[in-house]
Amino acid sequence: MKFSNYFLPTLKNIPADAEIISHQLMIRSGMIKQSSAGIYSWLPLGLRVLKKIEQIVREEQNKAGAIEILMPTIQSADLWIKSGRYEEYGKEMLRIKDRSDREMLYGPTNEELITDIFQSYINSYKDLPKNLYHIQWKFRDEVRPRFGIMRGREFLMKDNYSFDLTKEDAKISYNNMFKAYIKTFLRMGLTPISLRADTGPIGGDLSHEFQILANTGESTLYYDKDLESLDPQNLNPEKLQSYYAAVDDHHNENQCPISKSQLKISKGIEVGHIFYFGTKYSEKLGGYVQNNKGNKIAVHMGSYGIGVSRLVGAIIEAFHDDKGIVWPTQVSPFQVSLINLMPENNKCLDASNKFYSQLINHKIEVLYDDREVSIGKKLSDNDLLGFPYQIIIGSKNLKDNLVEIKVRKENFIEKFNPEDAINFIKTQLNTII
């Protein structure tokens, strides 16, 4: 994609109403634009990141055996009244009426709707277990939306729901999702910390939340340092759940079960939450199946959420410096910035166009900065955008048949001849992906 043809409105100055780093950088890098309080339009660059995160989440859900569906954003209030949560949920739920004066709502979650779908089609233990997921927009009417997409009112979420015959089977499904979540966050270049959590309005007696480490995170985490060294090929959910991890005031220094040498203290951001809540919804909404003895029993359920849009902000909070975003390659909107410092120079233009064609032919995602703006603006804009690699083409280096490659994470610059430059980028990307 050529910068001159793209829609990428970058800003130099920090927006006055942006309180945290991710909000500032998302506005400055042209990823989002506020539509109203807590609601944002996703511009092309932001949408690319959102889709990459969504795809990683989808792939790991599919690998774990979950089946994708798509439920509506607008739900009938009838099921929520039946489950008892319509009034309990409070003012965060956006309640509306259609033209026939029927009570409707913009779904904040989907336990009721998925249980209704399940009970409509499954009535035998032979059809269990089942795990259904979707990736859909949600709405919660936050009293004070702030921090950009990190605490907005409209957000993209992956939520899935497991259905099992017994509590023991449900725990297997729960641990399966626990492992899938760890793998998902590791694939994004993040360090996930899992900790026992309150169940809140979802209900149930078993819950874990997943936080990712970020120096500018919203919570303080206290955890066993072994949780930072996870092997995605060898994950044992029950062992991981046995490690010590606590957030903020849930940690008691005098009663901490691990030694000070083993204890780590870091900042974190919640990006996922899983719950087991037994038969809370199946009993109220008809989620029964016939067991092998011919008796009807309520199925055991769990629900599992990942904040897909929230992850965009969380990743930026985890990976940035004083120049801008530093994207992990796995979720970066583009893999390479191709920067022509002197587009009016024919040699620079020819070399840049050749590089652009080669990168595209190698299926490397590249944003070609062909703009006729100052060199300073080009360099600062591309540092702000934070793609993993920059190929910088200038007339002085071309005289020696050289170009510069900048590795954004280390802010390391090295000169290569054009052929070696392409091979270096290919090797680096193949190593990571």
PEBELQUI-V319008 format. One line per field, one symbol per residue. burial: I if it has 24 or more other ideal C-beta (glycine too) atoms within 12 Angstrom, else O. Layout:
burial=???
This chain:
burial=IOIOOIOIOIIOOOOOOIOIIIIIIIIIIIIIIIOOOIIIOIIIIIIIIIOIIIOIIIOIIOOIOIOIIOIOIIIIIOIIOOIOIIOOIOOIIIIOOOOOOOOIIIIIIIIIIIIIIIIOOIOOIOOIIIIIIIIIIIIIIIOOIOIIIIIIIIIIIIIIIIIIIIOOIIIIIIIIIIIIIIIIIIIIIIIIIIIIIOOOIIIIOIIIIIIIIIOIIIIIIIIIIOIIOIOOOOIOIOOIIOIIIIIOOOOOOOOOOOOOOOIIIIIIIIIIIIIIIIIIIIOIIIIIIOOOOOOOIIIIIIIIIIIIIIIIIIIIIIIIOOOIIIIIIIIIIIIIIIIIIIIOOOOIOOIIOIIIOIIOOOOIIIIIIIIOOOIOOIIIIIIIIIIIIIIIIIIOIIOOOIIIIIIIIOOOOOOIOIOOIIOIIIOIIOOOO
